[in-house]
Amino acid sequence: MNSKLKLWTGLGVATALMGSGLAGCAGEGGEGGEAAQTGEAGTGGEAGEGGEAAGGEGEGGEAGADVRALELPNRLAFMSGHVAAGLALYRAGDAEAAAPHLLHPVSETHASERAGLEELGFDPAPFEAVSAALEAGKPAAEIEPQLAAAEANLREVRGKAGGDEVEVIRFLMDTAVAEYSVAVSDGKVTDPAEYQDAWGFTRVAWQMAADLDTPRAEDVRTQLTAMLALWPEEGPIPPADPAPAGQVSALAAKVALALPQPAS
């Protein structure tokens, strides 16, 4: 497991989707490692087997703009989405798939995601404990207190990060659609990591919507619940027959319409 964890490095977010000016990230690069791409969408480095791209090394390739370009609330939501996916996969018994997602709060490769978070109370200790348990091959049931502590810490930090909850949910929807559109093609999950990321971003949006106080907040919650139901109940384990990308896009659009609209 230790060597496997070391392979999964890199980060990234793509830019501009659904007219928001914010971006979806392209995920962990499937079966290989990750490689980051910096700058505007469509530019940046290349990654091959064992090659490097700006921001990371890996066998596969995650591509996108430098995550540091995101404002702190969106950056925190981005990291939270990866963690949510990782914890769900670990609890579902797929530690190998969980590993790359759970590196975001602890690895040096993803340090830019965490910039400024310690001032808001980010505690790396439970995440380090989870990573150590992964390396040791421990089942999730043995470290449930640490998993719960990691989740609680991120919720606490999100509560202190400020920002506009509506805009963060909009960002998460854009990002989830971008991820899922890459993950599923021809009726199959062709990029499991992106499929898992899309679930994580949707899950975080669903969590945030629980406290949303807007005129159509209940509609937002209803559409996000329906969106999460497009993945398997136990979490983002890629199924043989995933929902079409169009269904994810359609529900994300309904969420966006139910949110207060930006001033023109």
MARGU-677670 format. One line per 2 residues: number of its first residue (from 1); their letters; for each residue x, z, y of N, C-alpha, C, O, CB. Coordinates in steps of 0.1 Angstrom, whole numbers, plus 5000, padded with zeros to 4 digits. Glycine has a CB too. Layout:
NUM) A) X/Z/Y/X/Z/Y/X/Z/Y/X/Z/Y/X/Z/Y; ... .
***
This chain:
1) MN) 5008/5000/4988/5000/5000/5000/5009/5000/5013/5005/4994/5023/4991/5012/5000; 5020/5007/5012/5029/5008/5024/5033/4994/5029/5032/4991/5040/5041/5017/5021 .
3) SK) 5038/4986/5019/5042/4972/5023/5030/4964/5028/5032/4956/5037/5049/4965/5011; 5018/4966/5022/5007/4959/5027/5003/4962/5041/5000/4954/5049/4995/4962/5017 .
5) LK) 5004/4975/5044/5001/4980/5058/5011/4974/5068/5006/4970/5079/5001/4995/5059; 5023/4973/5064/5033/4967/5073/5031/4952/5076/5035/4947/5087/5047/4969/5068 .
7) LW) 5024/4945/5067/5022/4931/5069/5011/4929/5079/5011/4919/5086/5017/4925/5056; 5002/4938/5081/4990/4936/5090/4993/4940/5104/4991/4952/5107/4978/4943/5084 .
9) TG) 4999/4931/5112/5002/4935/5126/4997/4924/5135/4995/4913/5130/5017/4937/5127; 4995/4927/5148/4991/4917/5158/4978/4921/5164/4972/4931/5159/4990/4903/5152 .
11) LG) 4974/4914/5174/4961/4917/5181/4957/4905/5189/4965/4895/5190/4962/4930/5190; 4945/4905/5194/4941/4894/5202/4926/4894/5205/4918/4899/5198/4945/4881/5195 .
13) VA) 4923/4888/5217/4910/4885/5221/4909/4872/5227/4918/4868/5235/4905/4896/5231; 4899/4864/5223/4898/4850/5229/4890/4852/5243/4886/4863/5246/4890/4841/5220 .
15) TA) 4889/4841/5250/4882/4842/5263/4870/4833/5264/4870/4823/5258/4892/4839/5274; 4860/4838/5272/4849/4831/5277/4840/4826/5266/4843/4816/5258/4853/4819/5284 .
17) LM) 4828/4832/5264/4818/4827/5255/4804/4831/5261/4803/4841/5267/4820/4834/5241; 4795/4823/5258/4781/4825/5262/4780/4827/5277/4771/4835/5282/4775/4836/5255 .
19) GS) 4789/4822/5285/4788/4822/5300/4792/4836/5305/4790/4838/5317/4775/4819/5304; 4797/4845/5298/4799/4859/5303/4813/4860/5309/4815/4869/5317/4798/4869/5292 .
21) GL) 4822/4850/5307/4835/4851/5311/4844/4861/5303/4856/4863/5306/4835/4856/5326; 4837/4868/5293/4845/4876/5284/4846/4869/5271/4841/4858/5270/4837/4890/5283 .
23) AG) 4853/4875/5262/4857/4868/5250/4856/4875/5237/4856/4887/5236/4870/4864/5252; 4855/4866/5227/4855/4871/5213/4869/4871/5209/4877/4862/5213/4846/4863/5204 .
25) CA) 4873/4880/5200/4886/4879/5195/4886/4871/5182/4875/4870/5175/4892/4893/5192; 4897/4865/5178/4898/4859/5165/4905/4869/5157/4916/4873/5161/4905/4845/5166 .
27) GE) 4900/4873/5145/4904/4885/5138/4917/4884/5131/4926/4877/5135/4893/4888/5129; 4918/4892/5121/4930/4895/5114/4937/4884/5106/4947/4886/5100/4929/4906/5106 .
29) GG) 4931/4872/5106/4938/4861/5100/4936/4861/5085/4944/4855/5078/4952/4862/5103; 4924/4866/5080/4921/4864/5066/4931/4871/5057/4934/4883/5058/4920/4850/5062 .
31) EG) 4937/4863/5047/4945/4869/5037/4959/4871/5041/4966/4879/5035/4945/4860/5025; 4963/4864/5052/4977/4867/5057/4977/4878/5067/4967/4885/5068/4983/4854/5063 .
33) GE) 4988/4880/5074/4988/4890/5085/4983/4884/5097/4975/4875/5097/5003/4894/5087; 4986/4890/5109/4981/4886/5121/4992/4882/5130/5003/4885/5128/4973/4898/5128 .
35) AA) 4988/4873/5140/4998/4869/5150/4990/4868/5163/4979/4862/5163/5005/4856/5146; 4995/4873/5174/4988/4873/5186/4992/4861/5194/5003/4855/5193/4991/4886/5194 .
37) QT) 4982/4857/5203/4984/4846/5212/4981/4851/5225/4971/4858/5227/4975/4833/5208; 4990/4848/5235/4988/4853/5248/4985/4842/5258/4986/4830/5255/5000/4861/5253 .
39) GE) 4979/4847/5270/4976/4837/5280/4961/4833/5279/4953/4840/5272/4984/4825/5279; 4957/4822/5285/4944/4817/5284/4940/4811/5271/4949/4808/5263/4941/4807/5295 .
41) AG) 4927/4810/5268/4922/4805/5256/4928/4791/5254/4928/4783/5264/4907/4805/5254; 4933/4788/5242/4938/4774/5240/4953/4773/5242/4958/4763/5240/4931/4764/5248 .
43) TG) 4959/4784/5247/4973/4784/5249/4980/4795/5241/4973/4803/5236/4977/4785/5264; 4993/4795/5240/5000/4806/5234/5008/4802/5223/5011/4790/5221/4990/4816/5229 .
45) GE) 5013/4812/5215/5022/4809/5204/5016/4804/5192/5004/4803/5191/5030/4821/5201; 5024/4801/5182/5020/4796/5169/5026/4806/5159/5036/4813/5161/5024/4782/5166 .
47) AG) 5019/4807/5148/5023/4816/5137/5023/4809/5124/5013/4802/5121/5015/4829/5137; 5033/4811/5116/5033/4805/5102/5037/4817/5093/5036/4828/5097/5042/4793/5101 .
49) EG) 5041/4813/5081/5044/4823/5071/5057/4831/5076/5068/4825/5078/5047/4817/5057; 5055/4844/5079/5066/4852/5084/5070/4848/5098/5080/4854/5103/5078/4850/5075 .
51) GE) 5063/4839/5105/5067/4835/5118/5062/4845/5128/5055/4855/5125/5063/4822/5121; 5066/4843/5141/5062/4852/5152/5053/4844/5162/5055/4832/5164/5074/4858/5158 .
53) AA) 5044/4851/5168/5038/4846/5180/5038/4858/5190/5040/4869/5186/5023/4842/5177; 5036/4855/5202/5037/4865/5213/5028/4877/5209/5016/4875/5207/5033/4860/5226 .
55) GG) 5034/4889/5208/5026/4900/5205/5025/4905/5191/5020/4915/5188/5012/4898/5210; 5031/4897/5181/5030/4902/5168/5036/4892/5158/5040/4881/5161/5015/4904/5164 .
57) EG) 5037/4897/5145/5043/4889/5135/5033/4888/5124/5024/4897/5123/5056/4894/5130; 5033/4878/5115/5024/4879/5104/5025/4866/5096/5031/4856/5100/5010/4881/5108 .
59) EG) 5018/4866/5085/5017/4854/5076/5005/4845/5080/5006/4833/5078/5016/4858/5062; 4995/4851/5085/4983/4843/5089/4983/4842/5104/4994/4840/5110/4970/4849/5083 .
61) GE) 4971/4843/5110/4971/4843/5125/4959/4848/5131/4948/4842/5129/4974/4829/5129; 4960/4858/5139/4949/4862/5149/4953/4856/5162/4965/4857/5166/4947/4877/5149 .
63) AG) 4944/4849/5169/4947/4842/5181/4938/4847/5192/4926/4849/5190/4947/4827/5180; 4943/4848/5204/4934/4852/5215/4943/4856/5227/4955/4857/5227/4925/4863/5211 .
65) AD) 4936/4859/5238/4943/4864/5250/4948/4878/5248/4943/4885/5240/4933/4863/5262; 4957/4882/5257/4963/4895/5256/4952/4905/5258/4945/4904/5268/4974/4896/5267 .
67) VR) 4951/4915/5249/4940/4925/5250/4942/4933/5263/4932/4939/5267/4940/4933/5238; 4954/4934/5268/4956/4941/5281/4948/4935/5292/4946/4942/5302/4970/4942/5284 .
69) AL) 4943/4923/5291/4936/4917/5302/4921/4923/5303/4915/4921/5313/4935/4902/5300; 4917/4930/5292/4904/4936/5292/4904/4948/5300/4914/4956/5300/4899/4938/5278 .
71) EL) 4893/4951/5307/4891/4964/5314/4890/4975/5303/4885/4972/5292/4879/4963/5323; 4893/4987/5307/4894/4998/5297/4881/5000/5289/4883/5001/5277/4897/5010/5304 .
73) PN) 4869/5000/5295/4857/5001/5286/4856/4991/5275/4852/4994/5264/4845/5002/5295; 4859/4978/5279/4858/4967/5269/4869/4968/5259/4868/4966/5247/4859/4954/5276 .
75) RL) 4881/4972/5264/4893/4974/5255/4890/4985/5244/4893/4983/5233/4905/4977/5262; 4884/4996/5249/4880/5007/5240/4869/5002/5230/4870/5006/5218/4876/5019/5248 .
77) AF) 4860/4995/5235/4849/4990/5226/4855/4980/5215/4851/4981/5204/4838/4983/5234; 4865/4972/5220/4871/4963/5211/4878/4971/5199/4877/4968/5188/4882/4954/5218 .
79) MS) 4886/4981/5203/4893/4989/5193/4883/4996/5184/4885/4998/5172/4902/4999/5200; 4872/5001/5190/4862/5009/5183/4856/5000/5172/4852/5004/5161/4851/5014/5192 .
81) GH) 4854/4987/5175/4848/4978/5166/4857/4976/5154/4852/4976/5142/4846/4964/5172; 4870/4975/5156/4879/4974/5145/4879/4987/5136/4879/4986/5124/4894/4971/5150 .
83) VA) 4879/4998/5143/4879/5011/5136/4866/5012/5128/4866/5017/5116/4880/5023/5145; 4854/5009/5134/4842/5010/5126/4842/5001/5114/4837/5006/5103/4830/5005/5135 .
85) AG) 4847/4989/5115/4848/4981/5103/4858/4987/5093/4855/4987/5081/4853/4967/5107; 4869/4992/5097/4879/4998/5088/4873/5010/5080/4875/5011/5068/4891/5002/5095 .
87) LA) 4866/5019/5088/4861/5031/5081/4850/5027/5071/4849/5033/5061/4855/5040/5092; 4842/5017/5075/4831/5013/5066/4837/5007/5053/4832/5010/5042/4822/5003/5073 .
89) LY) 4847/4999/5055/4853/4993/5043/4860/5003/5034/4860/5003/5022/4864/4982/5047; 4867/5013/5040/4873/5024/5033/4863/5032/5025/4865/5035/5013/4881/5033/5043 .
91) RA) 4852/5035/5032/4841/5042/5025/4835/5034/5014/4830/5040/5004/4830/5047/5035; 4835/5021/5015/4829/5012/5005/4839/5010/4993/4836/5003/4984/4825/4999/5011 .
93) GD) 4851/5016/4994/4860/5014/4983/4870/5003/4985/4878/5001/4975/4853/5013/4971; 4871/4996/4996/4880/4985/4998/4891/4989/5008/4891/4985/5019/4873/4972/5002 .
95) AE) 4900/4997/5003/4911/5002/5012/4920/4991/5017/4924/4992/5028/4919/5013/5004; 4922/4981/5009/4931/4971/5013/4925/4963/5025/4933/4960/5034/4934/4961/5001 .
97) AA) 4912/4960/5024/4906/4953/5035/4905/4962/5048/4905/4957/5059/4892/4948/5031; 4904/4975/5045/4902/4985/5056/4915/4986/5064/4915/4988/5076/4898/4998/5051 .
99) AP) 4927/4985/5058/4940/4988/5064/4942/4981/5077/4946/4987/5087/4950/4984/5054; 4941/4967/5078/4944/4961/5091/4935/4966/5102/4940/4967/5114/4943/4946/5090 .
101) HL) 4923/4969/5100/4914/4973/5110/4918/4987/5115/4917/4990/5127/4899/4973/5106; 4922/4996/5106/4926/5009/5110/4939/5011/5116/4943/5022/5120/4924/5018/5098 .
103) LH) 4947/5000/5116/4960/5001/5123/4959/5001/5138/4968/5005/5145/4969/4989/5119; 4947/4996/5143/4946/4995/5158/4948/5008/5165/4954/5008/5176/4932/4990/5161 .
105) PV) 4943/5019/5160/4945/5032/5168/4959/5038/5166/4962/5048/5172/4935/5042/5164; 4968/5033/5157/4980/5040/5154/4993/5031/5154/5003/5037/5156/4979/5045/5140 .
107) SE) 4992/5018/5153/5004/5010/5152/5010/5007/5165/5002/5005/5175/5002/4998/5144; 5023/5005/5166/5029/5001/5178/5025/4987/5182/5024/4984/5194/5045/5001/5177 .
109) TH) 5022/4979/5173/5017/4965/5176/5005/4965/5185/5003/4956/5193/5015/4957/5163; 4996/4975/5183/4984/4976/5190/4984/4986/5202/4974/4990/5206/4972/4979/5181 .
111) AS) 4996/4990/5206/4998/5000/5216/4991/4996/5229/4986/5005/5236/5012/5003/5218; 4991/4984/5232/4984/4980/5245/4969/4983/5245/4964/4985/5256/4987/4965/5248 .
113) ER) 4963/4983/5234/4949/4986/5233/4946/5001/5237/4936/5004/5242/4943/4984/5219; 4956/5009/5234/4955/5023/5236/4959/5028/5250/4958/5040/5253/4962/5031/5226 .
115) AG) 4965/5019/5258/4970/5023/5271/4959/5031/5279/4949/5025/5282/4975/5011/5279; 4963/5043/5284/4954/5051/5292/4943/5059/5285/4936/5067/5291/4947/5042/5301 .
117) LE) 4943/5057/5271/4932/5064/5264/4936/5079/5262/4926/5087/5261/4930/5058/5250; 4948/5083/5261/4952/5097/5259/4947/5105/5270/4943/5117/5268/4967/5098/5257 .
119) EL) 4947/5099/5282/4942/5107/5294/4927/5110/5293/4922/5119/5299/4945/5099/5307; 4920/5102/5284/4906/5104/5282/4903/5113/5270/4891/5115/5266/4899/5091/5281 .
121) GF) 4914/5117/5263/4912/5126/5252/4914/5119/5238/4910/5125/5228/4898/5132/5252; 4919/5107/5238/4922/5100/5226/4932/5109/5217/4942/5112/5222/4927/5086/5228 .
123) DP) 4928/5112/5205/4936/5120/5196/4941/5111/5184/4932/5108/5176/4929/5132/5191; 4953/5107/5183/4958/5099/5172/4958/5106/5159/4959/5099/5149/4971/5093/5175 .
125) AP) 4958/5119/5159/4960/5127/5146/4951/5123/5135/4955/5120/5124/4959/5142/5149; 4937/5123/5137/4929/5119/5126/4931/5105/5121/4929/5102/5109/4914/5121/5130 .
127) FE) 4935/5096/5130/4937/5082/5126/4950/5081/5118/4951/5073/5109/4938/5073/5139; 4960/5089/5122/4973/5089/5114/4970/5095/5100/4976/5090/5091/4983/5098/5122 .
129) AV) 4961/5105/5100/4958/5111/5087/4951/5101/5078/4954/5100/5066/4949/5123/5088; 4942/5093/5084/4935/5082/5076/4945/5072/5071/4944/5068/5060/4924/5076/5085 .
131) SA) 4954/5068/5080/4964/5058/5076/4973/5063/5065/4976/5055/5055/4973/5053/5088; 4977/5076/5066/4985/5082/5055/4977/5082/5042/4983/5080/5031/4990/5096/5059 .
133) AL) 4964/5085/5043/4956/5086/5030/4955/5072/5024/4955/5070/5012/4942/5091/5034; 4954/5061/5033/4953/5048/5028/4966/5044/5020/4966/5039/5009/4951/5038/5039 .
135) EA) 4977/5048/5026/4990/5045/5020/4992/5052/5007/4998/5047/4997/5002/5049/5029; 4986/5064/5006/4987/5072/4994/4977/5068/4983/4977/5073/4972/4986/5087/4997 .
137) GK) 4968/5059/4987/4958/5055/4977/4947/5065/4975/4940/5064/4965/4964/5052/4965; 4944/5074/4984/4934/5084/4983/4920/5077/4985/4919/5069/4994/4936/5096/4992 .
139) PA) 4910/5081/4977/4897/5076/4980/4891/5082/4993/4895/5093/4997/4887/5079/4968; 4882/5075/4999/4877/5080/5012/4870/5093/5011/4870/5101/5020/4867/5069/5018 .
141) AE) 4863/5096/4999/4856/5108/4998/4865/5120/4999/4860/5131/5003/4849/5108/4984; 4878/5119/4996/4887/5130/4997/4891/5134/5012/4895/5145/5015/4900/5127/4990 .
143) IE) 4889/5124/5021/4893/5127/5035/4881/5124/5044/4883/5121/5056/4905/5118/5038; 4869/5126/5040/4857/5124/5048/4858/5132/5061/4854/5127/5072/4845/5128/5041 .
145) PQ) 4863/5145/5061/4864/5152/5074/4873/5144/5084/4870/5144/5096/4870/5165/5072; 4884/5138/5080/4893/5130/5089/4886/5118/5093/4887/5114/5105/4906/5127/5082 .
147) LA) 4878/5111/5085/4871/5099/5089/4860/5103/5099/4859/5096/5109/4864/5093/5076; 4853/5114/5097/4843/5118/5107/4850/5122/5120/4844/5119/5131/4835/5130/5101 .
149) AA) 4862/5128/5119/4869/5132/5131/4873/5120/5139/4873/5120/5152/4881/5141/5128; 4878/5110/5132/4882/5098/5139/4870/5091/5147/4871/5087/5158/4888/5087/5129 .
151) EA) 4859/5091/5140/4847/5085/5146/4842/5093/5158/4839/5088/5169/4835/5084/5136; 4843/5107/5157/4838/5115/5168/4848/5114/5180/4843/5114/5191/4838/5130/5163 .
153) NL) 4861/5113/5177/4870/5112/5188/4868/5099/5196/4868/5099/5209/4884/5112/5183; 4865/5088/5190/4863/5075/5197/4850/5076/5205/4849/5071/5216/4862/5064/5187 .
155) RE) 4839/5083/5199/4827/5084/5207/4829/5092/5219/4824/5089/5230/4816/5091/5198; 4837/5103/5218/4840/5112/5229/4848/5104/5240/4845/5105/5252/4848/5124/5225 .
157) VR) 4858/5096/5236/4865/5088/5246/4857/5078/5252/4858/5075/5264/4878/5082/5239; 4848/5071/5245/4839/5061/5251/4830/5068/5261/4827/5061/5271/4831/5054/5240 .
159) GK) 4826/5080/5259/4818/5087/5268/4825/5090/5281/4818/5091/5292/4813/5100/5262; 4838/5091/5281/4846/5094/5293/4851/5082/5300/4857/5082/5311/4857/5103/5289 .
161) AG) 4850/5070/5293/4857/5058/5298/4850/5052/5310/4855/5043/5317/4858/5048/5287; 4837/5055/5312/4829/5049/5322/4826/5035/5320/4825/5031/5308/4837/5050/5335 .
163) GD) 4824/5027/5330/4820/5013/5328/4805/5012/5327/4798/5022/5326/4827/5008/5316; 4801/5000/5328/4787/4996/5327/4783/4994/5312/4788/4984/5306/4784/4984/5335 .
165) EV) 4775/5002/5306/4772/5001/5292/4765/4988/5289/4768/4982/5279/4762/5012/5288; 4757/4983/5298/4751/4970/5296/4761/4959/5295/4760/4950/5286/4741/4966/5308 .
167) EV) 4771/4959/5303/4782/4949/5303/4791/4950/5291/4795/4940/5285/4790/4949/5316; 4793/4962/5286/4801/4964/5274/4793/4959/5262/4799/4952/5253/4804/4979/5272 .
169) IR) 4780/4962/5261/4772/4956/5250/4772/4941/5251/4773/4934/5240/4758/4962/5251; 4771/4936/5263/4772/4921/5264/4785/4915/5259/4785/4905/5252/4769/4917/5279 .
171) FL) 4796/4922/5262/4809/4918/5258/4810/4919/5242/4815/4910/5236/4820/4928/5264; 4804/4930/5237/4805/4931/5222/4797/4920/5215/4801/4915/5204/4799/4945/5218 .
173) MD) 4785/4916/5221/4777/4905/5215/4785/4892/5216/4785/4885/5206/4764/4904/5223; 4791/4889/5227/4799/4877/5228/4810/4877/5218/4813/4867/5211/4805/4876/5242 .
175) TA) 4817/4888/5216/4828/4889/5207/4823/4888/5193/4830/4881/5185/4835/4902/5209; 4812/4894/5189/4807/4894/5176/4803/4879/5172/4806/4875/5161/4795/4903/5174 .
177) VA) 4797/4872/5181/4793/4858/5179/4805/4850/5176/4806/4841/5167/4785/4853/5190; 4815/4852/5185/4828/4844/5183/4834/4847/5170/4839/4837/5163/4838/4847/5194 .
179) EY) 4835/4859/5166/4841/4863/5153/4833/4857/5141/4839/4851/5132/4841/4878/5151; 4820/4858/5141/4812/4854/5130/4812/4839/5129/4812/4833/5118/4797/4859/5132 .
181) SV) 4812/4832/5140/4813/4817/5140/4825/4812/5134/4825/4801/5128/4812/4812/5155; 4836/4819/5134/4848/4816/5128/4848/4820/5113/4853/4813/5104/4860/4822/5134 .
183) AV) 4841/4831/5110/4841/4837/5097/4833/4829/5086/4837/4829/5075/4836/4851/5098; 4822/4823/5091/4813/4817/5081/4812/4802/5083/4809/4798/5095/4799/4824/5082 .
185) SD) 4814/4795/5073/4812/4780/5074/4808/4775/5060/4812/4780/5050/4825/4773/5079; 4799/4765/5061/4794/4758/5048/4788/4769/5039/4789/4767/5027/4805/4751/5041 .
187) GK) 4781/4779/5045/4774/4788/5036/4783/4798/5029/4778/4806/5020/4766/4781/5026; 4796/4799/5033/4805/4809/5027/4813/4817/5037/4815/4812/5049/4815/4801/5018 .
189) VT) 4817/4829/5034/4826/4836/5042/4840/4830/5040/4846/4833/5030/4826/4852/5039; 4845/4823/5050/4858/4817/5049/4869/4825/5055/4881/4823/5053/4858/4803/5055 .
191) DP) 4866/4835/5063/4875/4844/5069/4870/4858/5068/4863/4862/5078/4879/4840/5084; 4873/4866/5058/4867/4879/5056/4870/4888/5068/4862/4896/5071/4872/4885/5044 .
193) AE) 4882/4888/5073/4886/4897/5084/4877/4895/5096/4873/4905/5102/4900/4895/5088; 4874/4882/5100/4865/4880/5111/4851/4884/5108/4844/4889/5117/4866/4865/5115 .
195) YQ) 4847/4882/5096/4834/4887/5092/4832/4902/5094/4822/4907/5098/4831/4883/5077; 4843/4909/5090/4843/4924/5091/4843/4928/5106/4837/4937/5110/4855/4929/5084 .
197) DA) 4852/4921/5114/4852/4924/5128/4839/4922/5135/4834/4931/5142/4862/4915/5135; 4832/4911/5132/4819/4909/5138/4809/4920/5135/4801/4924/5144/4813/4895/5133 .
199) WG) 4809/4925/5122/4801/4937/5119/4805/4949/5128/4796/4956/5133/4802/4940/5104; 4818/4951/5129/4823/4963/5137/4818/4962/5151/4814/4973/5157/4838/4964/5136 .
201) FT) 4819/4951/5158/4815/4950/5171/4800/4951/5173/4795/4958/5182/4819/4936/5177; 4792/4946/5163/4778/4948/5163/4774/4963/5161/4765/4968/5168/4771/4939/5153 .
203) RV) 4781/4969/5152/4779/4983/5149/4781/4992/5162/4773/5001/5165/4788/4988/5138; 4792/4989/5169/4795/4997/5181/4784/4995/5192/4780/5004/5199/4809/4994/5187 .
205) AW) 4780/4982/5193/4769/4979/5203/4756/4986/5199/4749/4992/5208/4767/4964/5203; 4753/4987/5186/4742/4994/5181/4743/5009/5185/4733/5015/5189/4740/4992/5166 .
207) QM) 4755/5015/5183/4757/5029/5186/4755/5031/5201/4748/5041/5205/4771/5033/5182; 4760/5023/5209/4759/5024/5224/4745/5023/5228/4740/5030/5237/4768/5014/5231 .
209) AA) 4737/5014/5222/4723/5012/5226/4714/5024/5223/4703/5024/5229/4718/4999/5218; 4718/5033/5214/4710/5044/5211/4707/5053/5224/4697/5059/5225/4717/5053/5201 .
211) DL) 4717/5053/5233/4715/5060/5246/4712/5051/5258/4712/5056/5269/4727/5068/5249; 4709/5039/5255/4707/5030/5266/4694/5033/5273/4683/5035/5267/4706/5015/5261 .
213) DT) 4694/5033/5287/4682/5036/5294/4679/5025/5304/4682/5026/5316/4683/5050/5302; 4673/5014/5299/4670/5003/5307/4655/4999/5304/4650/5004/5294/4680/4991/5304 .
215) PR) 4649/4991/5312/4635/4987/5309/4632/4982/5296/4621/4985/5290/4630/4977/5319; 4641/4975/5289/4638/4969/5276/4648/4974/5266/4652/4967/5257/4639/4953/5277 .
217) AE) 4652/4987/5268/4662/4993/5258/4657/4992/5244/4665/4990/5235/4665/5007/5263; 4644/4995/5242/4639/4995/5228/4640/4981/5222/4643/4980/5210/4624/4999/5228 .
219) DV) 4638/4970/5230/4640/4957/5225/4655/4955/5221/4658/4948/5210/4636/4946/5235; 4664/4960/5229/4678/4958/5226/4681/4965/5212/4688/4959/5204/4687/4965/5237 .
221) RT) 4676/4977/5211/4678/4984/5198/4672/4977/5186/4678/4976/5175/4673/4999/5199; 4660/4972/5188/4654/4964/5177/4662/4952/5173/4664/4950/5161/4640/4960/5181 .
223) QL) 4667/4945/5182/4674/4932/5179/4688/4936/5173/4692/4929/5164/4676/4924/5192; 4694/4947/5178/4707/4950/5172/4705/4955/5158/4714/4953/5149/4714/4961/5181 .
225) TA) 4694/4963/5155/4692/4967/5141/4689/4955/5132/4694/4955/5121/4679/4976/5141; 4682/4945/5137/4680/4933/5129/4693/4925/5127/4695/4919/5117/4670/4924/5136 .
227) ML) 4702/4926/5137/4714/4919/5136/4723/4925/5126/4730/4918/5117/4721/4919/5150; 4724/4939/5126/4732/4946/5116/4727/4943/5101/4735/4943/5092/4732/4961/5118 .
229) AL) 4714/4941/5100/4708/4938/5087/4712/4925/5081/4709/4922/5069/4693/4939/5088; 4719/4917/5089/4724/4904/5084/4737/4906/5075/4741/4897/5068/4727/4895/5095 .
231) WP) 4743/4918/5076/4754/4921/5067/4749/4930/5055/4738/4935/5056/4765/4929/5075; 4757/4931/5045/4752/4940/5034/4750/4954/5038/4757/4959/5048/4763/4939/5022 .
233) EE) 4741/4961/5032/4738/4975/5036/4750/4984/5035/4751/4993/5043/4727/4980/5027; 4759/4982/5026/4770/4991/5024/4781/4989/5034/4791/4996/5034/4775/4990/5010 .
235) GP) 4780/4978/5042/4791/4975/5051/4795/4961/5051/4788/4953/5044/4803/4984/5049; 4806/4957/5058/4809/4943/5059/4817/4937/5047/4827/4931/5048/4818/4941/5071 .
237) IP) 4813/4940/5035/4818/4934/5023/4813/4920/5022/4801/4918/5020/4815/4943/5009; 4822/4910/5022/4817/4896/5022/4809/4893/5010/4813/4894/4999/4829/4886/5023 .
239) PA) 4796/4888/5012/4787/4885/5001/4789/4870/4997/4796/4862/5004/4773/4888/5004; 4783/4866/4986/4783/4852/4982/4775/4843/4991/4778/4831/4992/4779/4851/4968 .
241) DP) 4765/4849/4997/4755/4841/5005/4753/4848/5019/4743/4854/5021/4742/4840/4998; 4763/4847/5028/4762/4853/5041/4751/4846/5049/4748/4835/5047/4775/4853/5048 .
243) AP) 4746/4854/5059/4737/4848/5068/4743/4837/5076/4755/4838/5079/4731/4859/5078; 4736/4827/5080/4742/4816/5088/4746/4821/5101/4740/4830/5107/4732/4804/5089 .
245) AG) 4756/4815/5107/4761/4819/5120/4750/4818/5131/4750/4825/5140/4773/4811/5124; 4741/4808/5129/4731/4806/5138/4722/4818/5140/4716/4821/5150/4723/4794/5135 .
247) QV) 4720/4825/5129/4711/4837/5129/4717/4848/5138/4711/4855/5145/4708/4842/5115; 4731/4850/5136/4738/4860/5144/4737/4856/5159/4735/4864/5167/4752/4861/5139 .
249) SA) 4740/4843/5162/4739/4839/5175/4725/4841/5182/4724/4845/5193/4743/4824/5176; 4715/4838/5174/4701/4839/5179/4698/4853/5182/4692/4856/5193/4691/4833/5169 .
251) LA) 4701/4862/5174/4698/4876/5176/4707/4882/5188/4702/4890/5196/4701/4885/5164; 4719/4878/5188/4728/4882/5200/4722/4877/5213/4722/4884/5223/4742/4877/5198 .
253) AK) 4717/4865/5213/4710/4859/5225/4698/4868/5229/4695/4870/5240/4706/4845/5223; 4690/4872/5219/4679/4881/5222/4683/4894/5227/4676/4899/5236/4670/4883/5209 .
255) VA) 4694/4899/5222/4699/4912/5228/4703/4909/5243/4699/4917/5252/4712/4917/5220; 4710/4898/5245/4714/4895/5259/4702/4894/5268/4703/4898/5280/4723/4882/5259 .
257) LA) 4692/4887/5263/4680/4885/5272/4672/4898/5274/4666/4900/5285/4670/4876/5265; 4673/4908/5265/4667/4921/5267/4675/4930/5276/4669/4940/5281/4665/4927/5253 .
259) LP) 4687/4927/5278/4695/4935/5287/4692/4931/5302/4689/4920/5304/4710/4934/5284; 4694/4941/5311/4693/4937/5325/4702/4926/5329/4714/4926/5324/4695/4949/5335 .
261) QP) 4698/4916/5336/4706/4904/5339/4715/4906/5350/4712/4913/5360/4697/4892/5341; 4727/4900/5349/4737/4902/5361/4731/4896/5373/4724/4886/5373/4750/4895/5357 .
263) AS) 4735/4902/5384/4731/4896/5397/4737/4883/5399/4749/4881/5397/4735/4906/5409; 4729/4873/5404/4734/4859/5406/4741/4858/5419/4746/4847/5422/4723/4849/5405 .
***
